[in-house]
Amino acid sequence: MRESFFNRRAFLRGGAALGAAALWTPGVFAEQLLRTPSLTEGPFYPDKLPLDTDNDLLVINDSITPAVGEITHLTGKVLGPTGSPIKDAVVEIWQCDAKQVYLHTSDSGPKAKQQDKNFQGFGRFTTGSTGEYRFRTIKPVAYPGRPAPHIHVKVKKGDRELLTTQFMVRGHAGNARDGVFNGTRDLIDRELILVDFKPIKESKVGELSANFVIVLGRTPDDRDTQPTRTRGR
């Protein structure tokens, strides 16, 4: 998988002594799987959901005009603390469009002329038996006050919110100046919210792929949810 399957102690020691099988096999050191850190929801979770809330954020309903931006195929899995897949989890993502406008009246209202009307801005996907999810969206861009391009993520099951977080683009210069990223003090937690956006070799239009594995700190049967930490966009 990715960093989420690392044992924290092994991560700190470099992991070499445990061997590749221990680092990459679900269930090994299961009690110490690295939980995806919770981060702020921010002020721009849509206050009015779009009519189209599917997992393709580039095309709204039957429109033939796609959104502006670098096409990105975002995939991942939702896993429990022992590495078992979580079925029927609803993964939601939201982000600003390529013109730096969120799908929220306090942002899109003042910036109505600037907004990309063809970008859905929000999407949902329900995981199957493997815990996998997938979206088609754009590579995130920086937003005024948030120099780190990012995508917000919320995981729900039934009427319960299990995790709210966000992830940033690995290697982006704006990360070092971003308040939310810098508010994540733990170096391992920082690593877990950085995602590579890689060119898809066979794509003729410059599409990208990104993968973000979500490890929940509690199973959906537990009563408590994970709290958010700090406020930000």
N, C-alpha and C positions, 0 to 999 in steps of 0.2 A: 504494500500500500504506500504510505508516506509516513511523515513524522509521527502521526497520531498513534501508530502502533509501537512507538518506542517506549520502553520502560524508563521511567525518570532517572533511576539510579544508573542504568546503563548509559543513558544519554549523557549524564554528567561525567561518567568515566570514559566516554568515547565509544563504548559498545563493542570494541574489538574482541575482548576476551569471551564474550558470550556467543559470538558467531552469528552469521547471517540468518540462520534458521530461527534463532531466538528473537532476533530483532523484527522479523517480518511475518511471524506466524501468529494469527489470532489465538488468544488463550494462554500464550506464554507470558508469565508474570502478569496475569490478567488483572490482579488486584491493583496494579500500578499503571494501567493504560493511561496515556496522557489525555486528560479531558480537554475538549475544546473550550477555551476560556469564554466566559460571558462578557459581552461589551454592550455599551449603550445602544438603546433603540434609536436615539436621536429624535429630533423634533419633526421629521418628515416621513414617518410611516403614513401612508395615504389616509387622509381624512375622508376621502370618498373613493371607494374602489372603482377601477375602470370596469366597463361592461365586459371586457375581455380580460380574464385573469389566468390564461393558460400559460404554458411554459415557454412560449415563443414570444419574446418581448420585442422582436423586430418588426412584426406585422400585426396590426390590430384588426381583428375579425377578418373580413374578406378584402381588406385593402390591398392594392397592388403596389403601393409605394412603401418601401422599407424605411426603417429608421436610419439616421446618419450614425456612423461610428464603425469601429473595427469589430467585425463579427466574431463573437466568441462562443464556443461550445463549452458550457460549464457543466461538469459532471462531478459526482461524488457519491458517498454512502453515508447513511445515518446508522451509527453503531451504538450498542450498549456498552457499559463499562468493562465487560469481558470480551468485547469484540464481536458479539452476536448482532446480526442485522436487525434493525427495527422496521417492522412492516407497518404499513398504514400511517406512517408519520407524514404530516403535511409540511413540506419545506416551502417557505415563502422567501422571495428575494425582492429587494427594491433598491433603486439607485437613481442618480440624476442622469439626464440624457447627455448627449455629447456637447450640448450647449449650456451645460451646468444648471439645469432646471429640474427640480423634483416634481413628482406628481402629488402636489399638496397645495391647497388653495393659498396658503400664506407665501408660497414660493412661486407657483405657476401663475397666480393672480397678477402680481406685480410684473412678472416676466412673460406675460402671455405672448407678446410679439416675438420673443426670443425662443420660446419653447419649441421643441421638435414634436409636433402633433402626431407624428407617426411612431413615436416610441411609447411602448406600453407602460414602462416605468415600474411595473410590479408584475410578479408572476407566482404561480403555485404549481407544485408537483407532489403527488402522493406516492410514497415509496411502495414497492412490491416486496416479495419474499426475500430478495437479496439486499434490501435496504437502499437500493440505488435511486438516485435522482438525476435529472438532466434538464438543462435550460439552454435556450439560444438567446443570447443577449449581446451587449457591446462591452468592449474593454472599458472599465470605469475610468473617468477623468477626474481631475482635481476640481474642488468646489470652493468658492470663496469662504475662507475661514478653515478649510480642510485641505491642506496641501497634499495629503496622501489620497490618491484615487482609491475608492473602496466600494464594496458591495455589502449591503446589509442583509442579514439572514435571520429568519425566525423559524423555529421548529415547534410544531404543535402535534398533539394527538388527542382526538376528541375535543373536549372543551378546555384542555390544559395546554399552557405554554411550557415547553420543556427547556428551551434555550433561545436567547437572543444574543446575536453576536454580529461581527462583520469581519471581512478580510481585506487585506491590502495587496498591492502589486509588489512582488519581490523585486528588490533592486531599484525601486523608484526613489529619486532624490528627495521627493517631498515627504517621505516617511520620517526622516530625521527631524522635520519641523512640525509634525502633526501632533496635536495635543492628545488625541485618543491613543495613538500608537505609543507615544512617550509615557502615557499614563499606565501602560501595561509594563510594570516594572520587572516582572519575571522574564528572564531571557528566553526560557523555553516557551512560555506563553507567547512571546513575540514571534518566535519561529513558527508556532502553530497557526498564526493568523497571516502569514505571508504565503502567497500563492504565485507560482510561475505561470506566465501566459506565453505559451509556446506556439510558434508557427506550425500550421498543419501542412506538411510537405506536399501533399497531393492537391491542396487547394489552389485554384487559379485566381482567387480574388483576395488572397492574403488573410484567410480565416485563422483564428487562434483557438487553442484548447487550454482549458484550465481545470484543475481537479482539487476539490476541497472536501476532505473526509471529516465528518462531524462525529465526535465521540461524546456521548452524553455522560454526565457525571452521575446521573440517577436513571434508573429504568422507568418506563412509563407507568409502572404500577406503584411507584413511590408517591407519597403525598406532596412532598415539597417540590418547588420549582427552583430554578437557578435565578438569583436576582441579577439585575443589570447593575453596572458599576458607576459609570460616569456619564455625564450628558455631553452630547456632541452631535454633529450633523452626519 
